Amino acid sequence: MRIVHFSDVHVREDFSFREAPKIGWRRTAALTELKFGGRARDFGDAGGTFRTLVSAMTALKPDHVLFSGDFTALATEKEFSQAREILGDWADSPDRFSAVPGNHDRYTAGSIRARRYERHFGHLLQSDLPDLQTDSGFPFVRFLGNAAAVVGIDTTRLAPLPGLSFGEVRPAELHCLDSLLHSDALQRRHVMLLMHHAPFGPRGRPDTPTHGLWRLARFLEVVRQHPRLTIHCGHIHRRYDLAADATHPRILNPGSGTLHSGPGFYVMELDDTGSLRSVEEVRVPFTV
């Protein structure tokens, strides 16, 4: 079975500072980073690079596609619509596509109240084990063949200030995740845990308190109990494959799919037992 994993495409709607009263203080602060902090240069035409990425992904004919958050830059209606349009048929069915939101997809209180992520991608929250799913739609389960499963969790939090982008698994969702990982249905399968925030960075250390996953010890206590589990995340824009050790399962992060330093994704092959047989990096051209 072939699985593609990409993340953090950050489709961006362009604003000027004259529009500050309309876009609000959070997006105005982000606009400063875009214009003067180099973020606009780093991502160029993210939508164009994203289109190239989808073409390269489609050419590989994957059986399933994983996305670990941040379709958008500022969680606007236009950004969500563009991301959904670029994905095309891929995002039509949970049988082919699994996704979780990133912190940029919940960038403002208004975007959360309007349920923008859910209106564009809520159909992907369908679960094969709905009895162990909270009202938020998480965690969801997607069976892949007879030996593997995707479990998606939401780690996003509305930060009090721009520049703070930490995450956390809500207690109710963590309780459901614990129950799922102990269920007979998943104990027999390799679990691909899909989440936005990375528990550990490329050097094997937890991310910073302002950017990383809070209550990490309790999260690790839950996930380490499953005999065959890999974590598939994003948020850190660097691509890395961190081997499992005594503290954490194997962690795979495809990095940003549209960042100028290496736009691309991972393509993974699963064997008949559902375990990862191979993981390869695929790069695509950057669109300015």
Backbone hydrogen bonds, N-H to C=O, Kabsch-Sander energy under -0.5 kcal/mol:
donor,donor_aa,acceptor,acceptor_aa,energy
3,I,268,M,-3.2
4,V,64,H,-2.1
5,H,266,Y,-2.5
6,F,66,L,-2.3
8,D,69,G,-2.4
9,V,70,D,-0.9
10,H,70,D,-2.1
11,V,71,F,-2.8
19,E,16,S,-1.8
20,A,17,F,-1.6
22,K,19,E,-1.1
23,I,19,E,-2.1
24,G,20,A,-1.8
27,R,23,I,-0.5
28,T,24,G,-1.9
29,A,25,W,-2.1
30,A,26,R,-2.0
31,L,27,R,-2.3
32,T,28,T,-1.5
33,E,29,A,-1.3
34,L,30,A,-2.4
35,K,31,L,-2.8
36,F,32,T,-2.7
37,G,32,T,-0.6
37,G,33,E,-1.4
39,R,33,E,-1.3
40,A,34,L,-1.7
42,D,38,G,-2.4
43,F,39,R,-1.7
44,G,40,A,-1.5
45,D,287,T,-2.5
46,A,44,G,-1.4
49,T,45,D,-2.3
50,F,46,A,-2.5
51,R,47,G,-2.0
52,T,48,G,-1.8
53,L,49,T,-2.4
54,V,50,F,-2.6
55,S,51,R,-2.1
56,A,52,T,-2.3
57,M,53,L,-2.6
58,T,54,V,-2.6
59,A,55,S,-1.9
60,L,56,A,-0.8
60,L,57,M,-0.9
61,K,58,T,-1.5
63,D,2,R,-2.4
64,H,2,R,-1.4
65,V,96,R,-2.1
66,L,4,V,-3.4
67,F,98,S,-2.0
68,S,6,F,-1.5
73,A,11,V,-1.5
80,F,76,T,-2.2
81,S,77,E,-2.4
82,Q,78,K,-2.4
83,A,79,E,-2.5
84,R,80,F,-2.4
85,E,81,S,-2.2
86,I,82,Q,-2.5
87,L,83,A,-1.9
88,G,84,R,-1.2
90,W,87,L,-1.5
91,A,88,G,-0.9
92,D,89,D,-1.9
93,S,90,W,-0.6
96,R,93,S,-1.5
97,F,93,S,-1.6
98,S,65,V,-2.7
100,V,67,F,-1.4
105,D,102,G,-1.1
106,R,103,N,-0.9
107,Y,104,H,-0.9
112,I,108,T,-1.5
113,R,109,A,-2.7
114,A,110,G,-2.5
115,R,112,I,-0.9
116,R,111,S,-2.0
119,R,115,R,-2.5
120,H,116,R,-1.6
121,F,117,Y,-2.9
122,G,118,E,-2.2
124,L,121,F,-1.8
125,L,122,G,-1.9
126,Q,123,H,-0.8
128,D,141,V,-2.6
132,L,129,L,-1.7
133,Q,130,P,-1.0
134,T,138,F,-2.2
137,G,134,T,-1.9
140,F,152,G,-1.6
142,R,150,V,-2.9
144,L,148,A,-2.6
145,G,143,F,-0.6
147,A,144,L,-0.8
148,A,144,L,-1.4
149,A,190,H,-2.0
150,V,142,R,-2.9
151,V,192,M,-2.1
152,G,140,F,-2.2
153,I,194,L,-2.4
155,T,153,I,-0.6
159,A,157,R,-0.9
164,L,161,L,-1.7
165,S,163,G,-0.6
165,S,210,T,-2.9
167,G,212,G,-2.6
168,E,155,T,-1.9
170,R,154,D,-0.5
170,R,168,E,-0.6
174,L,170,R,-2.6
175,H,171,P,-2.4
176,C,172,A,-1.9
177,L,173,E,-2.5
178,D,174,L,-2.4
179,S,175,H,-2.1
180,L,176,C,-2.7
181,L,177,L,-2.6
182,H,178,D,-1.0
183,S,179,S,-0.6
183,S,180,L,-1.3
186,L,183,S,-0.7
187,Q,183,S,-2.3
188,R,184,D,-1.0
189,R,186,L,-1.7
190,H,147,A,-2.7
191,V,189,R,-0.5
191,V,228,R,-2.5
192,M,149,A,-3.0
192,M,190,H,-0.5
193,L,191,V,-0.8
193,L,230,T,-2.9
194,L,151,V,-3.1
194,L,192,M,-0.7
195,M,193,L,-0.5
195,M,232,H,-2.2
201,G,205,R,-3.2
204,G,201,G,-2.0
211,H,208,T,-1.2
212,G,208,T,-3.2
214,W,167,G,-3.5
214,W,212,G,-0.6
219,F,215,R,-1.7
220,L,216,L,-2.8
221,E,217,A,-2.0
222,V,218,R,-1.5
223,V,219,F,-2.3
224,R,220,L,-2.3
225,Q,222,V,-1.1
226,H,223,V,-1.3
230,T,191,V,-2.5
231,I,250,R,-2.9
232,H,193,L,-3.3
233,C,231,I,-0.5
233,C,252,L,-2.0
234,G,196,H,-2.4
236,I,234,G,-2.6
237,H,235,H,-0.6
240,Y,253,N,-2.6
242,L,251,I,-3.2
243,A,241,D,-0.6
245,D,248,H,-2.2
250,R,229,L,-0.6
251,I,242,L,-2.4
252,L,231,I,-3.1
253,N,240,Y,-2.9
256,S,237,H,-1.4
257,G,7,S,-3.0
258,T,8,D,-0.7
260,H,42,D,-2.7
262,G,259,L,-1.8
265,F,282,V,-2.4
266,Y,5,H,-2.6
267,V,280,E,-2.6
268,M,3,I,-3.7
269,E,278,S,-2.1
270,L,1,M,-3.1
271,D,275,S,-2.6
274,G,271,D,-1.9
277,R,269,E,-3.4
277,R,275,S,-0.6
278,S,269,E,-1.4
280,E,267,V,-2.6
282,V,265,F,-2.9
284,V,263,P,-2.6
288,V,286,F,-0.6
